[in-house]
């Protein structure tokens, strides 16, 4: 039976997530790296791919689902409707892998692949492989489209790098907008529903983890 708190948090999925400080972001990333020293630092997805997911009819957010691709942890992106149900018209996968590093450095290597759309069958296989390797861990995180669109509004933004993090015992996803050179964007103007404002380090958090905030089971592994 879903709790009242969960009902409240999922009553407006579009608004899940918030902008956080650079200090908070670095702390979350560092905590993950200390607990999962052999894990993946982050995965890069292009703005074009994310925009196509947001354009799926009924999409109010994106679910970031832990999965494996060719033996590497590479989360998938799935559009989510207002009932917290996956919209399987498009599934993005195979994003570019980043090593552990401070995202505001500019001299660190990154695989330049920025994702592609994959079939539901491939998605199920990739998700199942991750869950078989990491039973009992976080399956996915959901983020509202308002935060995603705010970060994508950064001038010169060509994609989002999704960093693994931990905060208060929960696995989180830290979202960082990047430019065409895959460098984190700093000191820019962002556009929100409330207007425009300037920010030194645009970075977002606030994603809800599954479990406990899981979707209706429309994929065999969720």
Secondary structure as the mmCIF struct_conf table of DSSP 4:
data_model
#
loop_
_struct_conf.conf_type_id
_struct_conf.id
_struct_conf.beg_label_comp_id
_struct_conf.beg_label_asym_id
_struct_conf.beg_label_seq_id
_struct_conf.end_label_comp_id
_struct_conf.end_label_asym_id
_struct_conf.end_label_seq_id
HELX_RH_AL_P HELX_RH_AL_P1 UNK A 4 UNK A 9
TURN_TY1_P TURN_TY1_P1 UNK A 10 UNK A 12
HELX_RH_3T_P HELX_RH_3T_P1 UNK A 13 UNK A 15
STRN STRN1 UNK A 18 UNK A 19
HELX_RH_AL_P HELX_RH_AL_P2 UNK A 22 UNK A 35
TURN_TY1_P TURN_TY1_P2 UNK A 37 UNK A 38
BEND BEND1 UNK A 39 UNK A 39
STRN STRN2 UNK A 42 UNK A 46
HELX_RH_AL_P HELX_RH_AL_P3 UNK A 47 UNK A 54
TURN_TY1_P TURN_TY1_P3 UNK A 55 UNK A 55
BEND BEND2 UNK A 56 UNK A 56
TURN_TY1_P TURN_TY1_P4 UNK A 57 UNK A 58
STRN STRN3 UNK A 61 UNK A 65
STRN STRN4 UNK A 68 UNK A 69
TURN_TY1_P TURN_TY1_P5 UNK A 70 UNK A 71
STRN STRN5 UNK A 72 UNK A 73
STRN STRN6 UNK A 76 UNK A 80
TURN_TY1_P TURN_TY1_P6 UNK A 82 UNK A 83
BEND BEND3 UNK A 84 UNK A 84
STRN STRN7 UNK A 86 UNK A 93
HELX_LH_PP_P HELX_LH_PP_P1 UNK A 95 UNK A 95
STRN STRN8 UNK A 96 UNK A 98
BEND BEND4 UNK A 100 UNK A 100
TURN_TY1_P TURN_TY1_P7 UNK A 103 UNK A 104
BEND BEND5 UNK A 106 UNK A 107
STRN STRN9 UNK A 110 UNK A 110
STRN STRN10 UNK A 116 UNK A 118
HELX_RH_AL_P HELX_RH_AL_P4 UNK A 120 UNK A 133
BEND BEND6 UNK A 134 UNK A 134
TURN_TY1_P TURN_TY1_P8 UNK A 135 UNK A 136
BEND BEND7 UNK A 137 UNK A 137
STRN STRN11 UNK A 140 UNK A 144
HELX_RH_AL_P HELX_RH_AL_P5 UNK A 145 UNK A 152
TURN_TY1_P TURN_TY1_P9 UNK A 153 UNK A 153
BEND BEND8 UNK A 154 UNK A 154
TURN_TY1_P TURN_TY1_P10 UNK A 155 UNK A 156
STRN STRN12 UNK A 159 UNK A 167
TURN_TY1_P TURN_TY1_P11 UNK A 168 UNK A 169
STRN STRN13 UNK A 170 UNK A 178
TURN_TY1_P TURN_TY1_P12 UNK A 180 UNK A 181
BEND BEND9 UNK A 182 UNK A 182
HELX_LH_PP_P HELX_LH_PP_P2 UNK A 183 UNK A 183
STRN STRN14 UNK A 184 UNK A 184
HELX_LH_PP_P HELX_LH_PP_P3 UNK A 185 UNK A 185
STRN STRN15 UNK A 186 UNK A 192
TURN_TY1_P TURN_TY1_P13 UNK A 193 UNK A 194
STRN STRN16 UNK A 195 UNK A 201
STRN STRN17 UNK A 203 UNK A 205
HELX_LH_PP_P HELX_LH_PP_P4 UNK A 207 UNK A 207
STRN STRN18 UNK A 208 UNK A 210
TURN_TY1_P TURN_TY1_P14 UNK A 211 UNK A 212
BEND BEND10 UNK A 213 UNK A 213
HELX_LH_PP_P HELX_LH_PP_P5 UNK A 214 UNK A 216
BEND BEND11 UNK A 217 UNK A 217
BEND BEND12 UNK A 219 UNK A 219
TURN_TY1_P TURN_TY1_P15 UNK A 220 UNK A 221
#
